[in-house]
Amino acid sequence: MNDIKDWTKPDEKGFINVPDHLDSLVNKIGFQMRFHTISGASEGQTICNIAFIAEKFFNELKSKS
């Protein structure tokens, strides 16, 4: 199994360096988190939305390879 480096830790300036191949996914998840805050959508609905977005993201990534 491949070891994946934990990129979630902020650097000395407080920035988190998201791997390029995950930028789009992280942006979409961020949008869903903001949408949850302002829309009043339930936590469960938001979690399902995020899971669906991740599923689509990885399926699209897999179909490109």
C-alpha positions in Angstrom: 0.0 0.0 0.0 1.2 3.5 -0.8 2.2 5.8 2.0 0.4 9.1 1.6 2.2 12.1 3.1 -0.1 14.0 5.5 -0.4 17.3 3.8 -3.1 18.6 6.2 -0.6 20.2 8.6 -0.1 24.0 8.2 3.4 25.2 7.3 5.3 27.8 9.5 3.2 30.6 8.0 -0.1 28.8 8.7 -0.8 27.7 5.1 -1.9 24.3 4.1 -0.4 23.2 0.9 -3.1 21.1 -0.8 -1.8 18.7 -3.5 -2.6 20.1 -7.0 -4.7 17.0 -7.9 -7.0 17.7 -4.9 -7.4 21.5 -5.3 -10.7 21.2 -7.1 -12.1 18.7 -4.6 -11.1 20.9 -1.6 -12.7 23.9 -3.3 -15.9 22.1 -3.8 -16.0 20.8 -0.2 -15.3 24.3 1.0 -18.2 25.6 -1.0 -20.5 22.9 0.5 -19.4 23.9 4.0 -20.2 27.6 3.3 -23.5 26.6 1.7 -24.4 24.5 4.8 -23.7 27.6 7.0 -26.0 29.9 5.0 -28.6 27.6 3.7 -29.8 25.9 6.8 -29.3 22.4 5.2 -28.9 19.7 7.7 -25.5 18.3 8.7 -26.5 14.9 7.3 -27.5 16.5 3.9 -24.3 18.4 3.8 -22.2 15.3 4.5 -24.1 13.4 1.8 -23.5 16.3 -0.7 -19.8 16.2 0.1 -19.6 12.4 -0.3 -21.4 12.7 -3.6 -19.0 15.4 -4.8 -16.0 13.3 -3.8 -17.5 10.2 -5.5 -17.9 12.2 -8.8 -14.5 13.8 -8.4 -12.7 10.4 -8.1 -14.8 8.7 -10.8 -13.9 11.6 -13.2 -10.2 11.3 -12.1 -10.3 7.5 -12.7 -11.9 7.9 -16.1 -9.2 10.2 -17.2 -6.4 7.7 -16.5 
